Amino acid sequence: MSTYQRIVLASRPTAEVQADNFRLETAEIPAIKDGQLLVRNQYLSLDPYMRGRMSANKSYAAPQALDETMIGGTVGVVLESKHPKFATGDTVVGTLGWTEVAVSDGTMLRKVDTTHIPASAYLGAVGMPGMTAWYGLNQIMAPKAGETVVVSAASGAVGSVVGQLAKLKGCRVVGIAGGAEKCAYVVKELGFDACVDYKAGKLEADLAAATPDGIDAIYENVGGAIFDAALARTNAFGRVAVCGWIAGYNGEPTPLDNARFILTNRLTVRGFIVSEHPELWPQGLAELGSLVATGKLKFRESVADGLASAPDAFIGLLKGRNFGKQLVKLG
């Protein structure tokens, strides 16, 4: 194999992401230098944050550069190494992007053990999404046994972990998800106490029925009308971890009619970026890995096949077509 394929950002979306915002390219595999290693990616991680990086607007991270490999988490195998910490055959997790092959200097790359944990899980429940769930729940929401926790996008890679961790703490956990199938999975497979199908058209009434004692903590992945409905059900001194705002990622305004409850219920509302807290990753990943290896933390994956499928899978992720963690499996 002398060439590989990669996907670059060809243009910035003006509203919804389109397939022609991306471009598939073929390139020569470079020779590695001392201190470098060559990785063949097995899986790519697709995540909502990538939509924000595609924009040139000011945000918490630099925009994705045009005509460069699209950013993203990866898990793969070392093909060749001239780096003292990595050997040929090692399974490694990093952020090498939408590419079949990549050269790394080892920065932000870590070896993982696939004996008891599947490689793909290191991009989901035992990776950045799992850490995002773990941090928001433990460091911001800090729920106590018996409290009611609401999780939006409950069947997704982050929300599904939040709910299971909250159940392990003895909380009443209510999910919000789109469609009867996702809600059934959240309750029957993941063990949530209830799940509200926002597509059923009775969001406020169904959420009220599912939270008879109000809401003590919210894990917010969506924003917009779903967050608004949850705010109206909060109890005094509730905590809100704001992880995502997918309702507004295409630039639409997402007004909140119930923002007054932040004041009247003395809520703590905090946004966070999990990559800014590296000191907690070893603890969090160790806990998550142990739970997955022992079957106490379940996860589901949507897997698209082949690099060329990544743009459509990503567009589908932003529209909620995925079920669980969205991955791309490379040949």
N, C-alpha and C positions, 0 to 999 in steps of 0.2 A: 504494500500500500504506500504510494508516494504522494497521494493527494487526499484532501479531506474537504468536507463541506461545513460551512458556517452560515448563520443568518445574521445580517446586519440591519440596523435601523436606517431605512432609505429616506424617510420623510417623517415629519412630526404630525400626528393626527390633529385635526382642528376640532373634532367632536368625538364621535365614536371611532374606535380603532378600526382600520380597514386592512385587508390583506396586502394592499400595495404600499403600506407603510414599511413593509419588510422586503428584503431581497436575499435570495439564496445565492451563495457564491461558492466557487471551488478554488482551493488554494493548495500550494505545495507544503508538505510537512517540513518544517524547518529542522535543521540540526541543532541539538542542544549544546549549551556551553557548560563549563564547570559551575556547579551551584544550581543547575536547573534540572527539571525532570519533564518528561513527556507523558501526558495523561490521555487515555482514551475514555471519553465519557460514556457511561452506561445509561444514566437517566438525567434529564433536565427537570428542574423545578420551575413551574409557572405559578406566579403569585400576583395578587392585585397591585402590590406596590409598584410593579413595573410600569403600570399605566402612568403613574406620577413621574417616573423617570423619563418617559418618552416626551414629556412636555418641557419647554424651555423656561417655564415659570419658576420663580424662586421657591425653593422648598428646603427640606432638611438635608437633602443630598444633591450633589451636582447632577445636572441632566445627563441622560444617556447621549453620548456623542453620535452624530450622524456618520454613517458609513463605517462604523465600528461594530464588532461583535456585540449582539444584544446581551445585556447583563442578565445574570441568573445563577441560582445555585445549581450545583452539579455533584454527582457521585460517579466515580470511575476507577479505572485500574491503571497503575503506573506501567507504561510500556518500556521506558528506558529512564535511567536515573544517573545523574552525576551530582546528586545532592546527598550529603552525609546522613540525613535523617529519613530518607525514603529509599525503598528498594523496589526493583522490578516485581510486579505482582501485588504490591500493596493496594488495598482499596482506600481511596481518599475522597474526602468531602471538601468542596471549596466553592468558589464563585467564579467559575471559568466561562460561564455564558453559553449561549446557544451555538454550540460548536461540537463537532464529533471528536476533535483532537485539540489539545491546548498545551502550550509550554508554560510552566510555572517556576517561580524561584522559591516556592515553598511557603511564601507569605499567605496567611489566612487559609492554609491547607492543613487538614488534620487526618491522620490515619484512623480508620475505624475497623472494628471487629464484626464480621458478618456471621460469626458462629451461631449466635442466638437471635440476632436482629437482622432482618433483610436489608440489603444495601439501600433499597428505595426508602425505607423508613427514616434514614438519616436526612432525607429532604423533607420529612413530614413530622411525624409525632416525636422523633428523636433528633430533630433538626431545628431550623429557624422557626417554623410554625409552632412546634411544640414549646420552644423556649418563649415565644411570644405569648402563648397561652399561660405558661407557668409564671412568667413575670407579672403579667397583668392581674392574674388571680391572687398570687401570693404577696406581691409588693404594693398593689394599689387597692384591690377590692378587700383583701384580708377577711374573707367571710368566716363567720363562726357557725358551728353546728346548729342546725335548726333555722338558719336564715334562708331567705328566698333569693336565689341568684337567677338572673335572666341573661341568656346568651343569644345574640343575633347571629345569623349565618351559622346556625348550630350544627349543621351537617358537614361543614367545611373543615379544612385541615386544622384551623386554629380553634374554631368554636367547638368542635367535637372533643378536643382535648380539654378545653376549659371546663365543659360540663362534667366530664368524667372525673377530673381532679376535684371539682366542687362536691360531687357525690361522695368521693372518698373522704371528704372533710365532714360529711353528715348534713349537707345542705339540701334544701328543696331546690331542684334545678328545673327551670323552664326554658326551653329552646324556642327560637323563632326561625322558621325555614320556609322555603318556597315549594309547596306541593305536598300532597298526601303521602307520597312514597318516601320523601326525605323525612317527614315528620314521624312516620312509622318506624323508620330506621333509628332515629334519634331516641325514641322511647323504648322500642323493643330490643334493639341491639346495644345501644350505648347506655341505657338505663336512666335517661332523664325521667323526671316525674311527669312531665307534660311537654307538648310541643304545639305551638300556634302556627298554623299555615297562613301566612300573610296573603297568599294568593286567593284564599277563600272569601275575601271581601268583608270580613268582620273582625279586623285586627283588634280594635279597641275592646269590643265585647268579649272576644275570645281570650285576650290577654287578661282582662279583669277576672274572667272565670277561672283562669289557670293560676292566678296570684291572689287568692282570697285574703291573704294577710299582707298584701302589698309587696313591694320589691325593696330588698336591702342593698343589693349590689347588681350593677349592670356591666356586662362585657360587650362593648359596642364595636361591631365590625362594619356596620352599614350606614348609619346616619339617617337623615331624612325622616320620612313618616314613621319608620319603625322605631327609631330613637325617640321621636316625639311621643309616641304612644307609651313607651316604657317610662319616660320622665313623669308622665301623669300618674303613674302607679307607685312612685317611689315613696318610701317611708323617710321619716326624719333621720338625718345624718347618714343617708345612703352614700355609697361610693360608686363612681363610674370610671371604668378604665376604657379610654377611647383608643382603640387599636387601628380601626379603619373607617373610611368614609366613602364606601364604594358607590353610594347613591349620587355622589357629586364628582366622581372621577372624570366624567366627560364634560365638566364645566357647567352643568346645570345648577341653578340656585337651589339650595335645600333649606328653606326657612324652618324655624322651630317655633311652633305656636305655644309650646309648653315650657319654654325656657325659664319662666318665672318660678318654676318648682325648684330650680337650682338655689334660689334665694329662700323661698318659703320653707323648703325642707332641708335647708343648710347642707346641700350636697357637696361632696368633694368630687370634682371632675378633673381627670388628669389624662392627657395624651402622653404617649410614650413611643420611643423607637428602640426596639430591643437590642439593636447592634451597639447602642450607646452604653450598655451595661455588661461589658465583657467579663467583669469580675464575678458575675453570678452564673455564667454559662457552665462552668464545670459542675457546680452543685445541681443546677437544673437538669442538665443533660444526663447526669448520673442517675437522678431520680426517675426521669422519663425512660431512660434505657432499661432500668430495672423493672419498671412497670410493664413495658412492652415485652421484655424477655420472659416475664412470668405470666403473661396473658391478662394482666389486670388493666391494661390500657389498650383499647381496640382502635383500629383505624381502617379507613377505606380509601381506595385509590381509583382515580380515573386515569387511564393510561392511553395516550395517543401514540401511534406507531410511526417512527421515523422522523428525522429532523424536519422534513418539509411540512409535517403536520402541525408544527409548533404555532404558527400564526393563527390558524383556525381554532386550535385548542385554546389559545390565549383569549381570543375574541369570545369564545364560548364561556370561558371562566368569568369574564366580566359581565356576561349576561346570565350567569347562574346555571349554565348547562352542565357543569361538572357535578359529580357526586363524590364528595370527599376530596382528598388531595389530588390536584392536577399535575400529572407528570407526562414527560415525553420519553419513550423508550427508544434508544438508539440501537441500530443493528450491530 
